[in-house]
Amino acid sequence: MNKKVFIALIALVLTQNNYSNEEEFIDLAETPGSSEVTVYPTNNCLGGFNNKLGVNFKEGVNNINGQSIQIGLGIASIPYKTDGTNRSGGRPGSWMAALRDAQMLAELRAKRRLAEILAGEASANLISEASARVTENDRPAMVNQANMSTFDKVKFVARNQLDKLLDLQSLDAELEIRNEAIKDIVRQSGMEATFRLGAYSEISGMTTVYTNYNPDDSEFCAVVLKNKDATLVANAIANERLNLLRKDIKKAGPPLAEQLKINANTDIFKYGIRLLRDEYGEQVLAIYVHEKIDGKRTDPDFSESKRIAEEKAKITASGLFRLFIDESVTSTSERTIESISTTYDQPEESSRLVEYYRDDNLTERIDNAAVGSSRGLTTHNSVYYENRYSGELVLTYIATISGSKIKAVMQTSGSKALITL
């Protein structure tokens, strides 16, 4: 390890946390932006995130000034060294292509990890709430589903099941027996399944806010954040609630051209969808794609190789947007009280969403999403360069679609209008 890398690592460990930044981070939790990137020789992903952002967060739920900051971590290995050598001694391959796969897997694993944490937190909260002395007025009452969060719905179903299975009021005088009875019921497969289903249905509102590439172990990590704007866009598309797509000048960011200016040293570690607000306060989905360019700059057909790479990038960006639409629709469909109640009675039903987000289903979902194209996407930027890590020629492509564009396209025939076959 050279001196500069060693100093960077020491700085990572010793940097003091800036608690004022945690309050500022609340804004980031609403609109995460294009994400932060580091190249640290460490597998301490959370430490790198805290150091880079100047915060002191834990994985899971963090409460800052009454706001809930929900963070998940995911790691994936890159099987090739930067020179293409297989780290396990097998056949050589492209480091660039393997990096792309690792980026998608790390993000997916971070989302699943956060979903599992949220399921556990919701279960623990229900036990705590139900263990308190209750009155008749505390019993859950039916309200408009549109005004309920996903976990409000889960708790509504769970509390009603508790009431059916256990007379909580009659056990007020025997709190120890009552608490153990509540725990036993909450741990039943039906209850656990409802919490898991509710948590996994929240994945569509999570986006990556930080990534780190560890050159020593060739590992890539991602930190995802459950954020308000991604949730709004996902719900607007899935439920065709176009009123959720609106400008808010108070949330305006720097000019989009500034936010999405390509940095060849770091943007290679950004892949997939990011959620931003432009200078007018409008929601914008930015999609980062990297394609390896075959050949060398001096090749007579290099221009053609570059054109092919850009066409591939456009297809991939369209596929990633279609994947976002599919995840939004699939996840949101599981958020109804009816679906959650069915899951309680048939716990195996929760496996649908869990299976959907499994590692080995990711490639198939991406391939399926790449069939056809998307309406409304525009090319924001496209730059090719020799990446400093593997020396492979890479084309970085960024496509965007604004909230107003999504709204304009959807006004014809809903979310189906966003895709073409």
C-alpha positions in Angstrom: 0.0 0.0 0.0 1.6 3.3 -1.0 1.8 6.3 1.3 -1.1 8.3 -0.3 -3.5 5.3 0.1 -2.3 4.7 3.7 -3.0 8.4 4.6 -6.5 8.2 3.0 -7.3 5.1 5.0 -6.1 6.7 8.2 -8.3 9.7 7.4 -11.2 7.5 6.9 -10.9 5.9 10.3 -10.0 9.1 12.3 -12.3 11.8 10.7 -14.6 13.3 13.3 -18.3 13.2 12.7 -20.0 16.4 11.8 -23.3 16.3 13.5 -24.6 19.5 11.8 -24.3 17.6 8.5 -26.8 15.0 9.9 -29.4 17.7 10.0 -28.5 18.8 6.5 -28.7 15.2 5.4 -32.5 15.3 5.9 -32.7 17.3 2.6 -30.6 14.6 0.9 -33.0 12.0 2.3 -35.8 13.7 0.3 -33.8 14.1 -2.9 -30.6 12.1 -2.9 -29.0 13.4 -6.1 -26.4 11.6 -8.3 -24.7 9.9 -5.3 -21.2 10.2 -3.8 -18.3 8.0 -4.8 -15.0 7.0 -3.1 -12.2 4.6 -3.9 -11.0 3.5 -0.5 -9.0 0.3 0.2 -11.4 -0.8 2.9 -14.5 -3.0 3.2 -15.9 -0.7 5.9 -18.7 0.6 3.6 -20.6 2.4 6.4 -17.4 4.0 7.7 -16.6 5.3 4.2 -20.2 6.7 3.8 -20.1 8.4 7.2 -16.6 9.9 6.4 -17.6 11.1 3.0 -20.9 12.7 4.1 -19.6 13.9 7.5 -22.3 12.0 9.4 -22.5 9.3 12.0 -25.3 6.9 10.9 -25.9 3.3 11.5 -27.3 0.7 9.2 -31.1 0.6 9.5 -33.3 3.4 11.0 -31.7 6.6 12.2 -33.9 9.3 13.8 -32.7 12.9 13.3 -34.9 15.7 14.5 -38.0 13.6 14.3 -37.1 12.5 10.7 -36.4 8.8 9.9 -33.3 8.2 7.8 -33.3 4.6 6.6 -30.0 3.1 5.3 -29.0 -0.2 3.8 -25.6 -1.6 2.8 -24.8 -4.1 0.1 -21.5 -5.6 -1.2 -20.6 -7.6 -4.3 -17.2 -9.0 -5.5 -15.6 -8.3 -8.9 -14.2 -11.7 -10.0 -11.5 -10.1 -12.3 -8.5 -8.0 -11.6 -8.2 -4.8 -13.5 -5.9 -6.5 -16.0 -8.6 -9.1 -16.7 -7.0 -11.9 -14.7 -9.6 -14.1 -12.9 -9.0 -13.8 -9.1 -9.9 -17.5 -8.7 -7.6 -18.7 -11.4 -10.3 -19.3 -14.0 -10.8 -17.8 -17.4 -9.9 -14.1 -17.8 -12.6 -11.6 -18.5 -13.5 -7.9 -18.6 -13.1 -6.0 -15.4 -15.4 -3.3 -16.7 -18.3 -5.7 -17.5 -17.8 -7.4 -14.1 -17.9 -4.0 -12.4 -21.3 -3.3 -14.0 -22.7 -6.6 -12.7 -21.3 -5.9 -9.2 -22.8 -2.5 -9.1 -26.3 -3.9 -9.8 -25.9 -6.7 -7.3 -24.5 -4.5 -4.5 -27.5 -2.1 -4.9 -30.0 -4.9 -4.9 -28.4 -6.5 -1.8 -28.5 -3.2 0.0 -32.2 -2.8 -0.7 -33.0 -6.3 0.5 -30.9 -5.8 3.6 -32.8 -2.6 4.4 -36.1 -4.3 3.8 -35.2 -7.1 6.2 -34.2 -4.5 8.9 -37.4 -2.5 8.4 -39.4 -5.7 8.8 -37.7 -6.5 12.1 -38.2 -2.9 13.3 -41.9 -3.0 12.5 -42.3 -6.3 14.3 -40.5 -5.0 17.4 -42.6 -1.8 17.3 -45.8 -3.8 17.2 -44.8 -5.9 20.2 -43.9 -2.7 22.1 -47.2 -1.0 21.2 -49.4 -4.1 21.9 -47.7 -4.8 25.2 -48.8 -1.5 26.6 -52.1 -1.3 28.5 -54.9 -0.8 26.0 -58.4 0.7 26.0 -61.2 0.1 23.6 -60.3 3.4 21.8 -56.8 2.0 21.1 -58.0 -0.8 18.9 -57.3 -0.3 15.2 -60.0 1.3 13.1 -60.4 1.3 9.4 -59.3 4.5 7.7 -58.7 5.6 4.1 -55.9 3.4 2.7 -54.6 6.4 0.7 -53.7 8.1 4.0 -51.9 5.1 5.5 -48.2 4.2 5.1 -47.3 0.6 4.1 -46.4 -0.2 7.7 -49.6 1.4 9.0 -51.5 -1.1 6.9 -49.3 -4.0 8.1 -49.9 -2.9 11.7 -53.6 -2.6 11.1 -53.8 -6.2 9.9 -51.5 -7.4 12.6 -53.3 -5.7 15.5 -56.7 -7.0 14.3 -55.2 -10.5 14.2 -53.8 -10.0 17.7 -57.3 -9.0 18.9 -58.8 -12.1 17.3 -56.3 -14.4 18.9 -55.8 -12.8 22.3 -58.0 -10.7 24.6 -55.4 -8.0 25.4 -57.6 -6.2 27.9 -58.2 -9.3 30.0 -54.5 -9.7 30.4 -53.8 -6.2 31.6 -53.4 -7.4 35.1 -50.9 -10.1 34.0 -48.5 -8.2 31.9 -45.7 -10.8 31.9 -48.1 -13.5 30.5 -49.6 -11.0 28.2 -46.3 -9.9 26.7 -45.1 -13.4 26.1 -48.4 -14.3 24.4 -48.1 -11.3 22.2 -44.5 -12.2 21.2 -45.6 -15.8 20.4 -48.3 -14.5 18.1 -46.1 -11.9 16.3 -43.5 -14.6 15.7 -46.0 -16.8 13.9 -45.3 -17.4 10.2 -48.3 -15.4 9.1 -47.3 -12.4 11.1 -43.7 -12.5 10.0 -44.8 -12.9 6.4 -46.9 -9.7 6.6 -44.0 -7.6 7.9 -41.7 -9.1 5.3 -44.1 -8.3 2.5 -44.6 -4.8 3.7 -40.9 -4.2 3.9 -40.1 -5.6 0.5 -42.9 -3.5 -1.1 -40.9 -0.4 0.0 -37.9 -1.3 -2.1 -39.1 0.8 -5.1 -38.5 4.0 -3.0 -34.8 3.2 -2.3 -32.0 4.6 -4.4 -28.2 4.5 -4.1 -26.6 7.5 -2.4 -23.0 6.3 -2.0 -20.6 3.7 -3.5 -17.1 2.6 -2.8 -14.7 0.5 -4.8 -12.0 -1.3 -2.9 -9.1 -1.9 -5.2 -7.3 -4.2 -2.8 -10.1 -6.8 -2.6 -11.8 -5.8 -5.9 -15.1 -5.3 -4.0 -17.9 -2.8 -4.7 -20.3 -1.6 -2.0 -23.4 0.5 -2.2 -25.4 2.4 0.4 -29.1 2.9 -0.4 -31.5 5.3 1.2 -35.2 5.2 1.4 -36.1 8.6 0.1 -39.2 10.7 -0.4 -38.8 11.7 -4.1 -38.0 8.2 -5.3 -41.1 7.0 -3.5 -43.2 9.8 -5.0 -42.1 9.0 -8.5 -42.6 5.2 -8.1 -46.1 5.8 -6.7 -47.0 8.3 -9.4 -46.1 5.7 -12.1 -47.5 2.6 -10.4 -50.8 4.2 -9.1 -51.1 6.8 -11.9 -51.2 9.6 -9.4 -49.8 12.3 -11.6 -50.3 15.0 -9.0 -47.3 13.6 -7.2 -45.1 14.8 -10.0 -44.8 18.5 -9.4 -42.1 21.1 -9.2 -41.1 22.6 -5.9 -38.8 25.6 -6.3 -37.8 25.3 -2.6 -36.1 22.0 -3.4 -34.3 23.3 -6.5 -30.8 22.0 -7.0 -27.9 23.2 -9.0 -28.3 23.3 -12.8 -28.8 19.8 -14.2 -25.8 20.2 -16.5 -23.7 20.8 -13.4 -25.1 17.9 -11.4 -24.6 15.5 -14.3 -21.2 16.7 -15.6 -19.3 13.5 -16.2 -16.1 12.9 -14.2 -14.2 10.0 -15.7 -12.4 9.3 -12.4 -15.5 8.7 -10.4 -18.6 8.3 -12.6 -17.5 4.9 -13.7 -18.7 3.8 -10.2 -22.2 5.2 -10.7 -24.6 2.9 -12.5 -28.3 2.8 -12.7 -31.0 5.3 -11.6 -30.5 8.4 -9.5 -33.1 10.9 -8.4 -32.4 14.6 -8.6 -34.2 18.0 -8.6 -33.1 20.4 -11.3 -32.7 24.1 -11.0 -36.4 24.6 -11.3 -37.2 22.1 -8.5 -38.5 19.4 -10.9 -38.0 15.7 -10.2 -35.6 14.1 -12.7 -34.6 10.5 -13.1 -31.0 10.2 -14.3 -29.8 6.9 -15.6 -26.1 6.1 -15.7 -24.8 3.4 -18.1 -21.2 2.3 -19.0 -20.4 0.3 -22.1 -17.0 -1.1 -23.0 -15.8 0.0 -26.5 -14.1 -2.8 -28.4 -10.9 -2.0 -30.1 -8.5 1.0 -30.0 -8.7 4.6 -30.9 -6.3 4.0 -33.7 -8.5 1.3 -35.3 -9.9 2.4 -38.7 -13.4 1.3 -37.6 -13.2 2.9 -34.2 -16.0 5.4 -35.0 -18.3 2.4 -35.7 -17.3 0.7 -32.5 -18.1 3.8 -30.5 -21.5 4.1 -32.3 -22.3 0.5 -31.4 -21.4 1.1 -27.8 -23.7 4.1 -27.7 -26.6 2.2 -29.2 -26.1 -0.5 -26.6 -26.0 2.1 -23.9 -29.3 3.6 -25.0 -30.9 0.2 -25.0 -29.6 -0.5 -21.5 -30.7 2.8 -20.2 -34.2 2.2 -21.6 -34.2 -1.2 -20.0 -33.2 0.2 -16.6 -36.0 2.7 -16.8 -38.5 -0.1 -17.7 -37.1 -2.1 -14.8 -37.8 0.8 -12.4 -41.4 0.9 -13.8 -41.8 -2.8 -13.3 -40.4 -2.7 -9.7 -42.7 0.2 -8.9 -45.8 -1.5 -10.2 -44.9 -4.9 -8.7 -44.1 -3.5 -5.3 -47.0 -1.1 -5.0 -49.5 -3.8 -5.9 -48.5 -5.6 -2.7 -49.2 -2.6 -0.4 -53.0 -3.0 -0.1 -54.6 -4.2 3.1 -56.3 -6.9 1.1 -52.9 -8.2 -0.1 -51.4 -8.0 3.4 -54.4 -9.8 4.9 -54.0 -12.6 2.3 -50.4 -12.9 3.2 -51.3 -13.4 6.8 -53.6 -16.3 5.9 -51.2 -17.7 3.3 -47.6 -16.9 4.4 -46.2 -18.4 1.3 -47.6 -15.5 -0.6 -44.9 -13.2 0.8 -42.3 -15.2 -1.1 -43.5 -13.7 -4.4 -41.9 -10.4 -3.7 -38.9 -11.9 -2.0 -38.3 -14.2 -5.0 -38.7 -11.2 -7.3 -35.7 -9.4 -5.6 -33.4 -12.4 -5.4 -29.9 -12.2 -6.8 -30.4 -14.9 -9.4 -33.5 -13.2 -10.8 -31.8 -9.9 -11.4 -30.2 -10.9 -14.8 -33.5 -12.3 -16.1 -35.4 -9.1 -15.0 -32.8 -6.9 -16.7 -33.0 -9.0 -19.9 -36.8 -8.9 -19.9 -36.8 -5.1 -19.3 -34.3 -4.6 -22.2 -36.9 -5.9 -24.7 -38.5 -2.9 -26.4 -37.9 0.7 -25.6 -39.1 3.6 -23.4 -40.9 6.8 -24.2 -39.8 10.1 -22.8 -36.1 9.4 -22.2 -33.6 11.8 -23.7 -29.8 11.7 -24.0 -28.2 14.1 -21.6 -24.5 13.3 -22.1 -22.3 10.7 -23.7 -18.5 10.7 -23.2 -15.9 8.0 -24.0 -12.5 7.7 -22.3 -9.9 5.2 -21.2 -10.7 4.3 -17.7 -7.8 4.7 -15.3 -8.4 1.4 -13.5 -8.4 -1.3 -16.2 -7.3 0.8 -19.2 -10.4 -0.4 -21.1 -12.1 2.1 -23.4 -15.5 3.0 -21.9 -18.5 5.1 -23.0 -20.4 6.7 -20.2 -23.9 7.5 -21.2 -26.5 9.4 -19.1 -30.2 9.5 -20.1 -32.8 11.6 -18.2 -36.6 11.9 -17.9 -38.3 14.7 -15.9 -41.4 14.4 -13.9 -43.3 16.7 -16.4 -42.3 14.4 -19.2 -43.5 11.3 -17.3 -46.7 13.1 -16.6 -47.2 14.1 -20.3 -46.6 10.6 -21.6 -48.8 8.9 -18.9 -51.7 11.2 -19.6 -52.4 9.1 -22.7 -52.8 5.6 -21.2 -51.1 5.5 -17.8 -47.7 3.8 -17.1 -48.2 1.5 -20.1 -47.6 4.5 -22.3 -44.0 4.8 -21.0 -43.0 1.5 -22.6 -43.1 0.2 -26.2 -42.7 -3.4 -27.2 
